[in-house]
Each structure stands twice: as structure tokens, then as C-alpha cells.
Amino acid sequence: MRDDRRRDYERKKWLQVAGHFGMGAVFGAVFAGIVLFQNYFGLSTVIATSEAPTLVRVVFVVGVSGSFAFLAAITGFLFLVHED
């Protein structure tokens, strides 16, 4: 019975980390979309003059989103470790 409780506890913690990952991915995609839509730093103009602008936009959004997701997951994990 003790192992089942521990497994449930660990599953709950990993689900919380996965939630942080998802939240970071969404915030990263929104941030990248805002940067591209508002043309901050002239980034949208530079991307528009590239050879494959759609691909560059997709790679940019996925990269920023992945970075935000990874860092949010690490932060969530550290918060959960500190909580115990």
C-alpha cells in the first residue's frame, strides 16, 4: 500500500511539472506571436525578406515556445522540490 501511495504522489508531481511545461509553451507561443505581429525589433521585416518566410516564422515560434516551456518546467520542478 505504501508503494501505491508513493506512486500516486510522484504521478501527481510529474503531472504538475507537465502542466508547467504546457503553460510555458502557450505563453512562449503568444509572446512570439506578439513579437512577430507587432514587428518589434524589426524582426518580422527581416523574416519577410528571407527565402522561406513561413518556415522561418514557424521555427521562430516553435523555438521560443520550446524555450519558455523548458524553463517553466524547470522552474515548476524546483518549486515542487522546494515544497517538500
PDB file of N, CA, C and O in Angstrom:
ATOM      1  N   MET A   1       0.818  -1.199   0.000  1.00  0.00           N
ATOM      2  CA  MET A   1       0.000   0.000   0.000  1.00  0.00           C
ATOM      3  C   MET A   1       0.861   1.261   0.000  1.00  0.00           C
ATOM      4  O   MET A   1       0.504   2.271  -0.607  1.00  0.00           O
ATOM      5  N   ARG A   2       1.978   1.189   0.676  1.00  0.00           N
ATOM      6  CA  ARG A   2       2.863   2.339   0.751  1.00  0.00           C
ATOM      7  C   ARG A   2       3.403   2.702  -0.626  1.00  0.00           C
ATOM      8  O   ARG A   2       3.523   3.881  -0.958  1.00  0.00           O
ATOM      9  N   ASP A   3       3.731   1.681  -1.435  1.00  0.00           N
ATOM     10  CA  ASP A   3       4.244   1.925  -2.778  1.00  0.00           C
ATOM     11  C   ASP A   3       3.196   2.586  -3.665  1.00  0.00           C
ATOM     12  O   ASP A   3       3.528   3.442  -4.486  1.00  0.00           O
ATOM     13  N   ASP A   4       1.934   2.197  -3.507  1.00  0.00           N
ATOM     14  CA  ASP A   4       0.860   2.798  -4.304  1.00  0.00           C
ATOM     15  C   ASP A   4       0.698   4.276  -3.974  1.00  0.00           C
ATOM     16  O   ASP A   4       0.501   5.104  -4.863  1.00  0.00           O
ATOM     17  N   ARG A   5       0.784   4.597  -2.696  1.00  0.00           N
ATOM     18  CA  ARG A   5       0.650   5.990  -2.294  1.00  0.00           C
ATOM     19  C   ARG A   5       1.817   6.819  -2.835  1.00  0.00           C
ATOM     20  O   ARG A   5       1.637   7.948  -3.290  1.00  0.00           O
ATOM     21  N   ARG A   6       3.000   6.241  -2.777  1.00  0.00           N
ATOM     22  CA  ARG A   6       4.185   6.942  -3.283  1.00  0.00           C
ATOM     23  C   ARG A   6       4.081   7.131  -4.802  1.00  0.00           C
ATOM     24  O   ARG A   6       4.422   8.194  -5.322  1.00  0.00           O
ATOM     25  N   ARG A   7       3.614   6.107  -5.502  1.00  0.00           N
ATOM     26  CA  ARG A   7       3.452   6.207  -6.954  1.00  0.00           C
ATOM     27  C   ARG A   7       2.433   7.288  -7.315  1.00  0.00           C
ATOM     28  O   ARG A   7       2.648   8.066  -8.245  1.00  0.00           O
ATOM     29  N   ASP A   8       1.339   7.330  -6.584  1.00  0.00           N
ATOM     30  CA  ASP A   8       0.333   8.367  -6.835  1.00  0.00           C
ATOM     31  C   ASP A   8       0.897   9.758  -6.570  1.00  0.00           C
ATOM     32  O   ASP A   8       0.609  10.702  -7.305  1.00  0.00           O
ATOM     33  N   TYR A   9       1.698   9.877  -5.521  1.00  0.00           N
ATOM     34  CA  TYR A   9       2.319  11.156  -5.173  1.00  0.00           C
ATOM     35  C   TYR A   9       3.273  11.602  -6.289  1.00  0.00           C
ATOM     36  O   TYR A   9       3.246  12.759  -6.709  1.00  0.00           O
ATOM     37  N   GLU A  10       4.106  10.685  -6.762  1.00  0.00           N
ATOM     38  CA  GLU A  10       5.042  11.021  -7.832  1.00  0.00           C
ATOM     39  C   GLU A  10       4.315  11.340  -9.128  1.00  0.00           C
ATOM     40  O   GLU A  10       4.714  12.256  -9.848  1.00  0.00           O
ATOM     41  N   ARG A  11       3.263  10.606  -9.434  1.00  0.00           N
ATOM     42  CA  ARG A  11       2.475  10.881 -10.636  1.00  0.00           C
ATOM     43  C   ARG A  11       1.866  12.274 -10.567  1.00  0.00           C
ATOM     44  O   ARG A  11       1.847  12.999 -11.562  1.00  0.00           O
ATOM     45  N   LYS A  12       1.371  12.647  -9.395  1.00  0.00           N
ATOM     46  CA  LYS A  12       0.785  13.972  -9.214  1.00  0.00           C
ATOM     47  C   LYS A  12       1.832  15.060  -9.438  1.00  0.00           C
ATOM     48  O   LYS A  12       1.548  16.078 -10.070  1.00  0.00           O
ATOM     49  N   LYS A  13       3.031  14.846  -8.924  1.00  0.00           N
ATOM     50  CA  LYS A  13       4.100  15.836  -9.091  1.00  0.00           C
ATOM     51  C   LYS A  13       4.509  15.971 -10.555  1.00  0.00           C
ATOM     52  O   LYS A  13       4.707  17.085 -11.041  1.00  0.00           O
ATOM     53  N   TRP A  14       4.638  14.839 -11.269  1.00  0.00           N
ATOM     54  CA  TRP A  14       5.025  14.910 -12.674  1.00  0.00           C
ATOM     55  C   TRP A  14       3.925  15.530 -13.524  1.00  0.00           C
ATOM     56  O   TRP A  14       4.213  16.193 -14.520  1.00  0.00           O
ATOM     57  N   LEU A  15       2.674  15.323 -13.145  1.00  0.00           N
ATOM     58  CA  LEU A  15       1.580  15.988 -13.857  1.00  0.00           C
ATOM     59  C   LEU A  15       1.632  17.500 -13.650  1.00  0.00           C
ATOM     60  O   LEU A  15       1.311  18.269 -14.556  1.00  0.00           O
ATOM     61  N   GLN A  16       2.038  17.919 -12.455  1.00  0.00           N
ATOM     62  CA  GLN A  16       2.191  19.348 -12.206  1.00  0.00           C
ATOM     63  C   GLN A  16       3.330  19.931 -13.039  1.00  0.00           C
ATOM     64  O   GLN A  16       3.208  21.036 -13.569  1.00  0.00           O
ATOM     65  N   VAL A  17       4.430  19.200 -13.158  1.00  0.00           N
ATOM     66  CA  VAL A  17       5.539  19.653 -13.996  1.00  0.00           C
ATOM     67  C   VAL A  17       5.097  19.716 -15.459  1.00  0.00           C
ATOM     68  O   VAL A  17       5.453  20.652 -16.175  1.00  0.00           O
ATOM     69  N   ALA A  18       4.325  18.729 -15.901  1.00  0.00           N
ATOM     70  CA  ALA A  18       3.803  18.744 -17.272  1.00  0.00           C
ATOM     71  C   ALA A  18       2.874  19.938 -17.484  1.00  0.00           C
ATOM     72  O   ALA A  18       2.858  20.528 -18.564  1.00  0.00           O
ATOM     73  N   GLY A  19       2.108  20.291 -16.467  1.00  0.00           N
ATOM     74  CA  GLY A  19       1.250  21.473 -16.558  1.00  0.00           C
ATOM     75  C   GLY A  19       2.067  22.746 -16.715  1.00  0.00           C
ATOM     76  O   GLY A  19       1.707  23.629 -17.493  1.00  0.00           O
ATOM     77  N   HIS A  20       3.169  22.840 -15.974  1.00  0.00           N
ATOM     78  CA  HIS A  20       4.062  23.991 -16.116  1.00  0.00           C
ATOM     79  C   HIS A  20       4.661  24.032 -17.524  1.00  0.00           C
ATOM     80  O   HIS A  20       4.790  25.102 -18.119  1.00  0.00           O
ATOM     81  N   PHE A  21       5.023  22.862 -18.048  1.00  0.00           N
ATOM     82  CA  PHE A  21       5.565  22.788 -19.404  1.00  0.00           C
ATOM     83  C   PHE A  21       4.552  23.308 -20.419  1.00  0.00           C
ATOM     84  O   PHE A  21       4.893  24.113 -21.287  1.00  0.00           O
ATOM     85  N   GLY A  22       3.320  22.853 -20.311  1.00  0.00           N
ATOM     86  CA  GLY A  22       2.273  23.298 -21.224  1.00  0.00           C
ATOM     87  C   GLY A  22       1.990  24.778 -21.108  1.00  0.00           C
ATOM     88  O   GLY A  22       1.802  25.465 -22.112  1.00  0.00           O
ATOM     89  N   MET A  23       1.960  25.272 -19.871  1.00  0.00           N
ATOM     90  CA  MET A  23       1.720  26.692 -19.652  1.00  0.00           C
ATOM     91  C   MET A  23       2.838  27.524 -20.276  1.00  0.00           C
ATOM     92  O   MET A  23       2.576  28.547 -20.907  1.00  0.00           O
ATOM     93  N   GLY A  24       4.082  27.083 -20.100  1.00  0.00           N
ATOM     94  CA  GLY A  24       5.205  27.800 -20.694  1.00  0.00           C
ATOM     95  C   GLY A  24       5.150  27.784 -22.209  1.00  0.00           C
ATOM     96  O   GLY A  24       5.488  28.775 -22.856  1.00  0.00           O
ATOM     97  N   ALA A  25       4.723  26.659 -22.783  1.00  0.00           N
ATOM     98  CA  ALA A  25       4.625  26.564 -24.243  1.00  0.00           C
ATOM     99  C   ALA A  25       3.590  27.543 -24.788  1.00  0.00           C
ATOM    100  O   ALA A  25       3.814  28.196 -25.807  1.00  0.00           O
ATOM    101  N   VAL A  26       2.474  27.637 -24.110  1.00  0.00           N
ATOM    102  CA  VAL A  26       1.426  28.573 -24.556  1.00  0.00           C
ATOM    103  C   VAL A  26       1.899  30.017 -24.429  1.00  0.00           C
ATOM    104  O   VAL A  26       1.729  30.815 -25.351  1.00  0.00           O
ATOM    105  N   PHE A  27       2.496  30.353 -23.279  1.00  0.00           N
ATOM    106  CA  PHE A  27       2.986  31.726 -23.098  1.00  0.00           C
ATOM    107  C   PHE A  27       4.085  32.058 -24.103  1.00  0.00           C
ATOM    108  O   PHE A  27       4.147  33.183 -24.599  1.00  0.00           O
ATOM    109  N   GLY A  28       4.953  31.091 -24.409  1.00  0.00           N
ATOM    110  CA  GLY A  28       6.003  31.324 -25.393  1.00  0.00           C
ATOM    111  C   GLY A  28       5.446  31.556 -26.779  1.00  0.00           C
ATOM    112  O   GLY A  28       5.923  32.433 -27.499  1.00  0.00           O
ATOM    113  N   ALA A  29       4.439  30.780 -27.167  1.00  0.00           N
ATOM    114  CA  ALA A  29       3.828  30.957 -28.481  1.00  0.00           C
ATOM    115  C   ALA A  29       3.127  32.313 -28.576  1.00  0.00           C
ATOM    116  O   ALA A  29       3.197  32.984 -29.606  1.00  0.00           O
ATOM    117  N   VAL A  30       2.458  32.708 -27.507  1.00  0.00           N
ATOM    118  CA  VAL A  30       1.790  34.022 -27.504  1.00  0.00           C
ATOM    119  C   VAL A  30       2.828  35.139 -27.591  1.00  0.00           C
ATOM    120  O   VAL A  30       2.648  36.103 -28.336  1.00  0.00           O
ATOM    121  N   PHE A  31       3.912  35.009 -26.831  1.00  0.00           N
ATOM    122  CA  PHE A  31       4.970  36.016 -26.865  1.00  0.00           C
ATOM    123  C   PHE A  31       5.577  36.122 -28.259  1.00  0.00           C
ATOM    124  O   PHE A  31       5.758  37.226 -28.773  1.00  0.00           O
ATOM    125  N   ALA A  32       5.892  34.989 -28.873  1.00  0.00           N
ATOM    126  CA  ALA A  32       6.478  35.001 -30.211  1.00  0.00           C
ATOM    127  C   ALA A  32       5.495  35.592 -31.219  1.00  0.00           C
ATOM    128  O   ALA A  32       5.894  36.335 -32.115  1.00  0.00           O
ATOM    129  N   GLY A  33       4.221  35.265 -31.074  1.00  0.00           N
ATOM    130  CA  GLY A  33       3.217  35.836 -31.966  1.00  0.00           C
ATOM    131  C   GLY A  33       3.120  37.350 -31.836  1.00  0.00           C
ATOM    132  O   GLY A  33       2.991  38.058 -32.835  1.00  0.00           O
ATOM    133  N   ILE A  34       3.183  37.838 -30.615  1.00  0.00           N
ATOM    134  CA  ILE A  34       3.141  39.288 -30.390  1.00  0.00           C
ATOM    135  C   ILE A  34       4.371  39.963 -30.987  1.00  0.00           C
ATOM    136  O   ILE A  34       4.264  41.011 -31.625  1.00  0.00           O
ATOM    137  N   VAL A  35       5.539  39.357 -30.778  1.00  0.00           N
ATOM    138  CA  VAL A  35       6.772  39.925 -31.331  1.00  0.00           C
ATOM    139  C   VAL A  35       6.695  39.986 -32.854  1.00  0.00           C
ATOM    140  O   VAL A  35       7.107  40.979 -33.454  1.00  0.00           O
ATOM    141  N   LEU A  36       6.177  38.945 -33.475  1.00  0.00           N
ATOM    142  CA  LEU A  36       6.078  38.943 -34.935  1.00  0.00           C
ATOM    143  C   LEU A  36       4.978  39.875 -35.439  1.00  0.00           C
ATOM    144  O   LEU A  36       5.165  40.579 -36.431  1.00  0.00           O
ATOM    145  N   PHE A  37       3.841  39.879 -34.763  1.00  0.00           N
ATOM    146  CA  PHE A  37       2.705  40.679 -35.232  1.00  0.00           C
ATOM    147  C   PHE A  37       2.977  42.176 -35.080  1.00  0.00           C
ATOM    148  O   PHE A  37       2.635  42.961 -35.965  1.00  0.00           O
ATOM    149  N   GLN A  38       3.579  42.569 -33.981  1.00  0.00           N
ATOM    150  CA  GLN A  38       3.842  43.988 -33.732  1.00  0.00           C
ATOM    151  C   GLN A  38       5.140  44.472 -34.376  1.00  0.00           C
ATOM    152  O   GLN A  38       5.451  45.662 -34.329  1.00  0.00           O
ATOM    153  N   ASN A  39       5.892  43.558 -34.972  1.00  0.00           N
ATOM    154  CA  ASN A  39       7.159  43.858 -35.640  1.00  0.00           C
ATOM    155  C   ASN A  39       8.160  44.523 -34.690  1.00  0.00           C
ATOM    156  O   ASN A  39       8.844  45.477 -35.062  1.00  0.00           O
ATOM    157  N   TYR A  40       8.233  44.014 -33.479  1.00  0.00           N
ATOM    158  CA  TYR A  40       9.233  44.514 -32.537  1.00  0.00           C
ATOM    159  C   TYR A  40      10.620  44.171 -33.051  1.00  0.00           C
ATOM    160  O   TYR A  40      10.846  43.090 -33.595  1.00  0.00           O
ATOM    161  N   PHE A  41      11.542  45.100 -32.873  1.00  0.00           N
ATOM    162  CA  PHE A  41      12.945  44.930 -33.269  1.00  0.00           C
ATOM    163  C   PHE A  41      13.099  44.730 -34.780  1.00  0.00           C
ATOM    164  O   PHE A  41      14.179  44.352 -35.235  1.00  0.00           O
ATOM    165  N   GLY A  42      12.066  44.971 -35.553  1.00  0.00           N
ATOM    166  CA  GLY A  42      12.131  44.794 -36.995  1.00  0.00           C
ATOM    167  C   GLY A  42      12.256  43.339 -37.412  1.00  0.00           C
ATOM    168  O   GLY A  42      12.653  43.039 -38.538  1.00  0.00           O
ATOM    169  N   LEU A  43      11.916  42.441 -36.505  1.00  0.00           N
ATOM    170  CA  LEU A  43      12.108  41.011 -36.750  1.00  0.00           C
ATOM    171  C   LEU A  43      11.199  40.500 -37.869  1.00  0.00           C
ATOM    172  O   LEU A  43      11.627  39.699 -38.701  1.00  0.00           O
ATOM    173  N   SER A  44       9.982  40.949 -37.889  1.00  0.00           N
ATOM    174  CA  SER A  44       9.036  40.486 -38.911  1.00  0.00           C
ATOM    175  C   SER A  44       9.493  40.930 -40.305  1.00  0.00           C
ATOM    176  O   SER A  44       9.322  40.201 -41.282  1.00  0.00           O
ATOM    177  N   THR A  45      10.070  42.121 -40.384  1.00  0.00           N
ATOM    178  CA  THR A  45      10.575  42.614 -41.660  1.00  0.00           C
ATOM    179  C   THR A  45      11.747  41.771 -42.143  1.00  0.00           C
ATOM    180  O   THR A  45      11.832  41.435 -43.325  1.00  0.00           O
ATOM    181  N   VAL A  46      12.639  41.434 -41.239  1.00  0.00           N
ATOM    182  CA  VAL A  46      13.791  40.604 -41.598  1.00  0.00           C
ATOM    183  C   VAL A  46      13.337  39.231 -42.053  1.00  0.00           C
ATOM    184  O   VAL A  46      13.847  38.694 -43.036  1.00  0.00           O
ATOM    185  N   ILE A  47      12.369  38.660 -41.329  1.00  0.00           N
ATOM    186  CA  ILE A  47      11.870  37.338 -41.698  1.00  0.00           C
ATOM    187  C   ILE A  47      11.162  37.379 -43.050  1.00  0.00           C
ATOM    188  O   ILE A  47      11.274  36.437 -43.834  1.00  0.00           O
ATOM    189  N   ALA A  48      10.433  38.462 -43.329  1.00  0.00           N
ATOM    190  CA  ALA A  48       9.706  38.574 -44.596  1.00  0.00           C
ATOM    191  C   ALA A  48      10.641  38.611 -45.796  1.00  0.00           C
ATOM    192  O   ALA A  48      10.245  38.215 -46.892  1.00  0.00           O
ATOM    193  N   THR A  49      11.871  39.078 -45.612  1.00  0.00           N
ATOM    194  CA  THR A  49      12.817  39.150 -46.722  1.00  0.00           C
ATOM    195  C   THR A  49      13.627  37.867 -46.878  1.00  0.00           C
ATOM    196  O   THR A  49      14.477  37.779 -47.764  1.00  0.00           O
ATOM    197  N   SER A  50      13.375  36.877 -46.031  1.00  0.00           N
ATOM    198  CA  SER A  50      14.131  35.626 -46.134  1.00  0.00           C
ATOM    199  C   SER A  50      13.609  34.783 -47.294  1.00  0.00           C
ATOM    200  O   SER A  50      12.603  35.112 -47.923  1.00  0.00           O
ATOM    201  N   GLU A  51      14.312  33.697 -47.559  1.00  0.00           N
ATOM    202  CA  GLU A  51      13.955  32.839 -48.688  1.00  0.00           C
ATOM    203  C   GLU A  51      12.666  32.050 -48.443  1.00  0.00           C
ATOM    204  O   GLU A  51      11.873  31.841 -49.361  1.00  0.00           O
ATOM    205  N   ALA A  52      12.469  31.620 -47.207  1.00  0.00           N
ATOM    206  CA  ALA A  52      11.262  30.860 -46.850  1.00  0.00           C
ATOM    207  C   ALA A  52      10.672  31.466 -45.575  1.00  0.00           C
ATOM    208  O   ALA A  52      10.880  30.933 -44.484  1.00  0.00           O
ATOM    209  N   PRO A  53       9.941  32.571 -45.703  1.00  0.00           N
ATOM    210  CA  PRO A  53       9.472  33.283 -44.508  1.00  0.00           C
ATOM    211  C   PRO A  53       8.516  32.475 -43.635  1.00  0.00           C
ATOM    212  O   PRO A  53       8.549  32.605 -42.412  1.00  0.00           O
ATOM    213  N   THR A  54       7.684  31.664 -44.223  1.00  0.00           N
ATOM    214  CA  THR A  54       6.746  30.875 -43.414  1.00  0.00           C
ATOM    215  C   THR A  54       7.495  29.875 -42.548  1.00  0.00           C
ATOM    216  O   THR A  54       7.188  29.714 -41.366  1.00  0.00           O
ATOM    217  N   LEU A  55       8.465  29.213 -43.129  1.00  0.00           N
ATOM    218  CA  LEU A  55       9.260  28.250 -42.369  1.00  0.00           C
ATOM    219  C   LEU A  55      10.034  28.940 -41.254  1.00  0.00           C
ATOM    220  O   LEU A  55      10.120  28.413 -40.145  1.00  0.00           O
ATOM    221  N   VAL A  56      10.595  30.105 -41.531  1.00  0.00           N
ATOM    222  CA  VAL A  56      11.344  30.833 -40.514  1.00  0.00           C
ATOM    223  C   VAL A  56      10.416  31.260 -39.377  1.00  0.00           C
ATOM    224  O   VAL A  56      10.792  31.192 -38.207  1.00  0.00           O
ATOM    225  N   ARG A  57       9.210  31.699 -39.721  1.00  0.00           N
ATOM    226  CA  ARG A  57       8.249  32.076 -38.674  1.00  0.00           C
ATOM    227  C   ARG A  57       7.889  30.871 -37.804  1.00  0.00           C
ATOM    228  O   ARG A  57       7.826  30.985 -36.580  1.00  0.00           O
ATOM    229  N   VAL A  58       7.656  29.727 -38.427  1.00  0.00           N
ATOM    230  CA  VAL A  58       7.298  28.522 -37.673  1.00  0.00           C
ATOM    231  C   VAL A  58       8.453  28.103 -36.767  1.00  0.00           C
ATOM    232  O   VAL A  58       8.239  27.770 -35.601  1.00  0.00           O
ATOM    233  N   VAL A  59       9.656  28.119 -37.288  1.00  0.00           N
ATOM    234  CA  VAL A  59      10.824  27.741 -36.481  1.00  0.00           C
ATOM    235  C   VAL A  59      11.008  28.727 -35.329  1.00  0.00           C
ATOM    236  O   VAL A  59      11.340  28.319 -34.215  1.00  0.00           O
ATOM    237  N   PHE A  60      10.797  30.007 -35.583  1.00  0.00           N
ATOM    238  CA  PHE A  60      10.922  31.012 -34.528  1.00  0.00           C
ATOM    239  C   PHE A  60       9.899  30.770 -33.419  1.00  0.00           C
ATOM    240  O   PHE A  60      10.250  30.764 -32.239  1.00  0.00           O
ATOM    241  N   VAL A  61       8.647  30.572 -33.793  1.00  0.00           N
ATOM    242  CA  VAL A  61       7.594  30.363 -32.792  1.00  0.00           C
ATOM    243  C   VAL A  61       7.835  29.076 -32.012  1.00  0.00           C
ATOM    244  O   VAL A  61       7.693  29.058 -30.789  1.00  0.00           O
ATOM    245  N   VAL A  62       8.197  28.006 -32.702  1.00  0.00           N
ATOM    246  CA  VAL A  62       8.454  26.732 -32.026  1.00  0.00           C
ATOM    247  C   VAL A  62       9.668  26.848 -31.107  1.00  0.00           C
ATOM    248  O   VAL A  62       9.656  26.310 -30.000  1.00  0.00           O
ATOM    249  N   GLY A  63      10.702  27.535 -31.548  1.00  0.00           N
ATOM    250  CA  GLY A  63      11.894  27.706 -30.724  1.00  0.00           C
ATOM    251  C   GLY A  63      11.629  28.509 -29.468  1.00  0.00           C
ATOM    252  O   GLY A  63      12.036  28.113 -28.376  1.00  0.00           O
ATOM    253  N   VAL A  64      10.952  29.629 -29.614  1.00  0.00           N
ATOM    254  CA  VAL A  64      10.633  30.455 -28.446  1.00  0.00           C
ATOM    255  C   VAL A  64       9.679  29.712 -27.518  1.00  0.00           C
ATOM    256  O   VAL A  64       9.844  29.743 -26.299  1.00  0.00           O
ATOM    257  N   SER A  65       8.701  29.055 -28.084  1.00  0.00           N
ATOM    258  CA  SER A  65       7.733  28.300 -27.300  1.00  0.00           C
ATOM    259  C   SER A  65       8.421  27.164 -26.537  1.00  0.00           C
ATOM    260  O   SER A  65       8.138  26.943 -25.359  1.00  0.00           O
ATOM    261  N   GLY A  66       9.311  26.456 -27.203  1.00  0.00           N
ATOM    262  CA  GLY A  66      10.045  25.379 -26.540  1.00  0.00           C
ATOM    263  C   GLY A  66      10.940  25.880 -25.433  1.00  0.00           C
ATOM    264  O   GLY A  66      11.057  25.240 -24.388  1.00  0.00           O
ATOM    265  N   SER A  67      11.573  27.015 -25.650  1.00  0.00           N
ATOM    266  CA  SER A  67      12.429  27.598 -24.612  1.00  0.00           C
ATOM    267  C   SER A  67      11.611  27.988 -23.383  1.00  0.00           C
ATOM    268  O   SER A  67      11.988  27.678 -22.253  1.00  0.00           O
ATOM    269  N   PHE A  68      10.503  28.662 -23.610  1.00  0.00           N
ATOM    270  CA  PHE A  68       9.634  29.044 -22.496  1.00  0.00           C
ATOM    271  C   PHE A  68       9.138  27.803 -21.761  1.00  0.00           C
ATOM    272  O   PHE A  68       9.111  27.772 -20.531  1.00  0.00           O
ATOM    273  N   ALA A  69       8.746  26.778 -22.523  1.00  0.00           N
ATOM    274  CA  ALA A  69       8.210  25.557 -21.917  1.00  0.00           C
ATOM    275  C   ALA A  69       9.259  24.868 -21.059  1.00  0.00           C
ATOM    276  O   ALA A  69       8.971  24.467 -19.931  1.00  0.00           O
ATOM    277  N   PHE A  70      10.464  24.727 -21.578  1.00  0.00           N
ATOM    278  CA  PHE A  70      11.532  24.067 -20.835  1.00  0.00           C
ATOM    279  C   PHE A  70      11.857  24.824 -19.549  1.00  0.00           C
ATOM    280  O   PHE A  70      11.994  24.219 -18.485  1.00  0.00           O
ATOM    281  N   LEU A  71      11.977  26.129 -19.648  1.00  0.00           N
ATOM    282  CA  LEU A  71      12.310  26.921 -18.460  1.00  0.00           C
ATOM    283  C   LEU A  71      11.168  26.933 -17.444  1.00  0.00           C
ATOM    284  O   LEU A  71      11.418  26.931 -16.239  1.00  0.00           O
ATOM    285  N   ALA A  72       9.933  26.947 -17.908  1.00  0.00           N
ATOM    286  CA  ALA A  72       8.795  26.885 -16.981  1.00  0.00           C
ATOM    287  C   ALA A  72       8.740  25.525 -16.294  1.00  0.00           C
ATOM    288  O   ALA A  72       8.409  25.446 -15.111  1.00  0.00           O
ATOM    289  N   ALA A  73       9.058  24.456 -17.017  1.00  0.00           N
ATOM    290  CA  ALA A  73       9.064  23.117 -16.415  1.00  0.00           C
ATOM    291  C   ALA A  73      10.159  23.007 -15.359  1.00  0.00           C
ATOM    292  O   ALA A  73       9.936  22.429 -14.295  1.00  0.00           O
ATOM    293  N   ILE A  74      11.332  23.551 -15.639  1.00  0.00           N
ATOM    294  CA  ILE A  74      12.405  23.530 -14.643  1.00  0.00           C
ATOM    295  C   ILE A  74      12.012  24.336 -13.419  1.00  0.00           C
ATOM    296  O   ILE A  74      12.229  23.898 -12.289  1.00  0.00           O
ATOM    297  N   THR A  75      11.440  25.502 -13.634  1.00  0.00           N
ATOM    298  CA  THR A  75      11.011  26.330 -12.506  1.00  0.00           C
ATOM    299  C   THR A  75       9.943  25.618 -11.687  1.00  0.00           C
ATOM    300  O   THR A  75      10.006  25.618 -10.457  1.00  0.00           O
ATOM    301  N   GLY A  76       8.973  25.016 -12.345  1.00  0.00           N
ATOM    302  CA  GLY A  76       7.935  24.269 -11.634  1.00  0.00           C
ATOM    303  C   GLY A  76       8.514  23.112 -10.854  1.00  0.00           C
ATOM    304  O   GLY A  76       8.100  22.855  -9.723  1.00  0.00           O
ATOM    305  N   PHE A  77       9.475  22.403 -11.448  1.00  0.00           N
ATOM    306  CA  PHE A  77      10.120  21.290 -10.751  1.00  0.00           C
ATOM    307  C   PHE A  77      10.851  21.778  -9.504  1.00  0.00           C
ATOM    308  O   PHE A  77      10.765  21.156  -8.445  1.00  0.00           O
ATOM    309  N   LEU A  78      11.563  22.881  -9.629  1.00  0.00           N
ATOM    310  CA  LEU A  78      12.284  23.416  -8.466  1.00  0.00           C
ATOM    311  C   LEU A  78      11.323  23.868  -7.370  1.00  0.00           C
ATOM    312  O   LEU A  78      11.592  23.667  -6.186  1.00  0.00           O
ATOM    313  N   PHE A  79      10.217  24.469  -7.758  1.00  0.00           N
ATOM    314  CA  PHE A  79       9.217  24.848  -6.757  1.00  0.00           C
ATOM    315  C   PHE A  79       8.668  23.617  -6.041  1.00  0.00           C
ATOM    316  O   PHE A  79       8.495  23.630  -4.822  1.00  0.00           O
ATOM    317  N   LEU A  80       8.396  22.560  -6.794  1.00  0.00           N
ATOM    318  CA  LEU A  80       7.843  21.347  -6.191  1.00  0.00           C
ATOM    319  C   LEU A  80       8.865  20.661  -5.282  1.00  0.00           C
ATOM    320  O   LEU A  80       8.492  20.136  -4.233  1.00  0.00           O
ATOM    321  N   VAL A  81      10.126  20.654  -5.658  1.00  0.00           N
ATOM    322  CA  VAL A  81      11.166  20.058  -4.825  1.00  0.00           C
ATOM    323  C   VAL A  81      11.323  20.850  -3.538  1.00  0.00           C
ATOM    324  O   VAL A  81      11.477  20.287  -2.454  1.00  0.00           O
ATOM    325  N   HIS A  82      11.280  22.165  -3.681  1.00  0.00           N
ATOM    326  CA  HIS A  82      11.427  23.033  -2.504  1.00  0.00           C
ATOM    327  C   HIS A  82      10.227  22.897  -1.562  1.00  0.00           C
ATOM    328  O   HIS A  82      10.360  23.042  -0.347  1.00  0.00           O
ATOM    329  N   GLU A  83       9.067  22.620  -2.134  1.00  0.00           N
ATOM    330  CA  GLU A  83       7.830  22.487  -1.351  1.00  0.00           C
ATOM    331  C   GLU A  83       7.893  21.295  -0.390  1.00  0.00           C
ATOM    332  O   GLU A  83       7.349  21.354   0.713  1.00  0.00           O
ATOM    333  N   ASP A  84       8.553  20.222  -0.808  1.00  0.00           N
ATOM    334  CA  ASP A  84       8.597  19.009   0.023  1.00  0.00           C
ATOM    335  C   ASP A  84       9.577  19.100   1.147  1.00  0.00           C
ATOM    336  O   ASP A  84       9.716  18.154   1.922  1.00  0.00           O
TER     337      ASP A  84
END
